[in-house]
Amino acid sequence: MKYVGVYWTLFAPMMKKSITKRFGKDLAERSIRQGKAEYRKLLSHADDLGPGNPMATNAYFAYVFAGAWLGSGRKITPEEMGQVMTDVLESRLLRTVFGMTDLNRTPKKWEKDMRKYEAWFKTHGKDYPVNWNVNFEESRHKDGSFYYFTRCPICEFCKREGIAELMPALCATDEVMFRLQHGKLHREHTIANGDPVCDYWVVGDKVKDPG
């Protein structure tokens, strides 16, 4: 993947603040100082997901945190790194950004976004085959959005790089992200846990007895 520094620039101060609070200044400084090089290294190994890919941000997000975790010398456990990810997502800036979406008002928002990715992949997938494979079952639920992936390039990459133990924490950030958008994720399967799919049923948090 092409190196894009803006993700590290944005998230590094937030990660440093969280790691300092939870584990001390020394480990925080080490994680960020060494983590930037680890982030670059990860991107140099990662498959190119293609120009204009609407899902590429997910990979950059994941590899920023993986870089900082590797920068710590794995002194932070994967579960603890999940706490750092949550701290970052719940920062004032990202709460504001995510809070601009209310899934009670726009319950099909994520289905529409995934349709945009589906259209992108139909055009570019033959050139960039290592990507998410998204599927829809429109009649499965009357509330919210439902879709699932049968392939996740982040999971494949983390396994290849020997950092698969970080995947459950990365997957768990989905729940936080949707919660900040006034939504709730109902999930039964993840590829990271060995299941054949990652499923997403996302509804507004005010929906009672979703179906």
Phi, psi and omega per residue, in radians:
M1 nan 2.591 3.094
K2 -1.171 2.401 3.084
Y3 -1.200 2.224 3.062
V4 -2.222 1.959 -3.008
G5 -1.389 -0.306 -3.032
V6 -1.097 -0.550 -3.137
Y7 -1.168 -0.768 3.104
W8 -1.144 -0.747 3.141
T9 -1.038 -0.697 -3.126
L10 -1.251 -0.827 -2.969
F11 -1.554 -0.434 -3.062
A12 -0.991 -0.840 3.131
P13 -1.074 -0.622 3.128
M14 -1.204 -0.729 3.100
M15 -1.119 -0.743 -3.123
K16 -1.076 -0.722 3.121
K17 -1.086 -0.777 -3.122
S18 -1.172 -0.802 -3.123
I19 -1.127 -0.669 3.089
T20 -1.046 -0.811 -3.114
K21 -1.110 -0.690 -3.027
R22 -1.568 -0.580 -2.972
F23 -2.300 -0.039 3.072
G24 1.843 2.747 -3.051
K25 -1.135 -0.719 -3.065
D26 -1.079 -0.828 -3.131
L27 -1.177 -0.623 3.117
A28 -1.097 -0.802 -3.128
E29 -1.129 -0.693 3.113
R30 -1.138 -0.768 -3.109
S31 -1.052 -0.726 -3.093
I32 -1.397 -0.708 -3.137
R33 -1.068 -0.837 -3.123
Q34 -1.486 -0.386 -3.066
G35 -1.183 -0.563 -3.129
K36 -1.098 -0.734 3.097
A37 -1.153 -0.645 3.108
E38 -1.150 -0.677 3.092
Y39 -1.071 -0.792 3.092
R40 -1.051 -0.738 -3.111
K41 -1.129 -0.754 3.121
L42 -1.040 -0.795 -3.135
L43 -1.111 -0.609 -3.141
S44 -1.176 -0.382 3.135
H45 -1.659 -0.351 -2.997
A46 -1.329 2.575 3.099
D47 -1.163 2.497 3.070
D48 -1.207 2.132 -3.115
L49 -1.581 -0.082 3.034
G50 1.769 2.561 -3.132
P51 -1.206 2.415 3.102
G52 1.281 0.234 -3.130
N53 -1.200 2.048 -3.114
P54 -1.122 -0.292 -3.103
M55 -1.692 -0.119 -3.050
A56 -1.054 -0.543 3.123
T57 -0.975 -0.621 3.125
N58 -1.047 -0.696 -3.137
A59 -1.217 -0.771 3.110
Y60 -1.052 -0.749 3.094
F61 -0.990 -0.846 -3.104
A62 -1.093 -0.733 -3.024
Y63 -1.344 -0.431 2.994
V64 -1.068 -0.841 -3.119
F65 -1.230 -0.652 3.078
A66 -1.095 -0.665 3.109
G67 -1.087 -0.804 3.129
A68 -1.138 -0.664 3.110
W69 -1.109 -0.798 3.078
L70 -1.131 -0.621 3.104
G71 -1.087 -0.475 3.107
S72 -1.329 -0.073 -3.036
G73 1.252 0.414 -3.096
R74 1.070 0.428 3.054
K75 -1.229 -0.427 3.040
I76 -1.580 2.290 3.123
T77 -1.276 2.783 3.068
P78 -0.986 -0.672 3.116
E79 -1.134 -0.707 3.108
E80 -1.184 -0.620 3.089
M81 -1.151 -0.533 3.036
G82 -1.085 -0.622 3.084
Q83 -1.164 -0.664 3.083
V84 -1.114 -0.762 3.100
M85 -1.021 -0.747 3.119
T86 -1.121 -0.733 3.093
D87 -0.990 -0.758 -3.114
V88 -1.159 -0.809 -3.136
L89 -1.104 -0.541 -3.127
E90 -1.622 0.196 3.046
S91 -1.118 2.800 -3.093
R92 -1.006 -0.730 -3.110
L93 -1.086 -0.890 -3.065
L94 -1.311 -0.524 3.006
R95 -1.042 -0.706 3.126
T96 -1.153 -0.799 -3.115
V97 -1.100 -0.912 -3.123
F98 -1.158 -0.593 -3.112
G99 -1.164 -0.202 3.085
M100 -1.234 -0.268 3.060
T101 -1.800 2.292 3.060
D102 -2.118 1.865 -3.064
L103 -1.257 -0.122 2.974
N104 -1.331 -0.539 3.141
R105 -1.561 -0.566 -3.127
T106 -2.193 1.243 -3.013
P107 -1.159 -0.337 -3.138
K108 -1.759 0.267 -3.063
K109 -0.977 -0.807 -3.041
W110 -1.334 -0.522 3.028
E111 -1.111 -0.716 3.116
K112 -1.109 -0.718 3.122
D113 -1.122 -0.727 3.141
M114 -1.216 -0.502 3.050
R115 -1.151 -0.631 3.084
K116 -1.121 -0.736 3.082
Y117 -1.117 -0.742 3.137
E118 -0.998 -0.755 3.123
A119 -1.126 -0.704 3.108
W120 -1.081 -0.777 -3.074
F121 -1.182 -0.598 3.099
K122 -1.069 -0.577 -3.135
T123 -1.450 -0.678 -2.970
H124 -1.963 -0.147 -3.020
G125 -1.037 -0.580 -3.128
K126 -1.150 -0.485 3.115
D127 -1.553 -0.425 -3.115
Y128 -2.297 1.235 -3.019
P129 -1.214 -0.420 3.130
V130 -1.405 1.589 -3.040
N131 -2.724 3.122 3.074
W132 -1.284 2.415 2.988
N133 -1.839 1.907 -3.043
V134 -1.788 2.496 -3.132
N135 -2.379 2.661 -3.101
F136 -2.222 2.532 2.976
E137 -2.275 1.511 -2.982
E138 -1.087 -0.513 -3.059
S139 -1.589 0.008 -3.030
R140 -1.237 -0.674 -3.127
H141 -2.361 2.531 3.079
K142 -1.522 -0.358 -3.112
D143 -1.839 2.459 2.985
G144 1.207 -2.700 -3.120
S145 -2.049 2.459 3.048
F146 -2.339 2.249 3.055
Y147 -2.721 2.915 3.111
Y148 -2.629 2.694 3.102
F149 -1.887 2.450 3.023
T150 -1.848 -0.015 3.056
R151 -2.598 2.396 3.098
C152 -2.285 1.943 -3.120
P153 -1.158 -0.467 3.106
I154 -1.161 -0.795 3.128
C155 -1.093 -0.780 3.123
E156 -1.056 -0.740 -3.117
F157 -1.165 -0.780 -3.123
C158 -1.095 -0.653 3.072
K159 -1.121 -0.760 -3.119
R160 -1.120 -0.603 -3.103
E161 -1.523 -0.037 3.134
G162 1.336 0.477 -3.138
I163 -2.201 0.529 -3.083
A164 -1.094 -0.411 -3.123
E165 -1.145 -0.252 3.103
L166 -1.446 -0.261 -3.023
M167 -1.074 -0.748 3.127
P168 -0.999 -0.654 3.102
A169 -1.182 -0.683 3.104
L170 -1.146 -0.744 3.118
C171 -1.078 -0.643 -3.092
A172 -1.157 -0.354 3.123
T173 -1.157 -0.365 3.089
D174 -1.028 -0.762 -3.121
E175 -1.086 -0.710 3.128
V176 -1.139 -0.810 -3.104
M177 -1.038 -0.787 -3.137
F178 -1.198 -0.630 3.103
R179 -1.065 -0.691 3.130
L180 -1.211 -0.267 3.065
Q181 -1.757 0.401 3.122
H182 1.065 0.666 -3.133
G183 -2.266 3.069 3.095
K184 -2.410 2.331 3.111
L185 -1.687 2.157 2.992
H186 -1.807 2.035 -3.045
R187 -2.385 2.393 3.110
E188 -1.983 -0.388 -3.010
H189 -2.442 2.587 2.936
T190 -2.429 2.518 3.098
I191 -1.101 -0.608 -3.132
A192 -1.061 -0.476 3.116
N193 -1.575 0.130 3.112
G194 1.645 0.067 3.104
D195 -1.384 2.792 -3.133
P196 -1.329 -0.232 -3.094
V197 -2.462 2.805 2.841
C198 -1.942 2.039 -3.080
D199 -1.840 2.551 -3.123
Y200 -2.316 1.948 2.933
W201 -2.058 1.911 -3.008
V202 -1.999 2.152 3.120
V203 -2.260 2.811 3.058
G204 -1.143 2.600 -3.060
D205 -1.320 -0.077 3.081
K206 -1.703 -0.051 -3.137
V207 -1.316 2.138 3.115
K208 -1.664 2.335 3.125
D209 0.887 1.060 -3.134
P210 -1.080 2.576 -3.125
G211 -2.469 nan nan
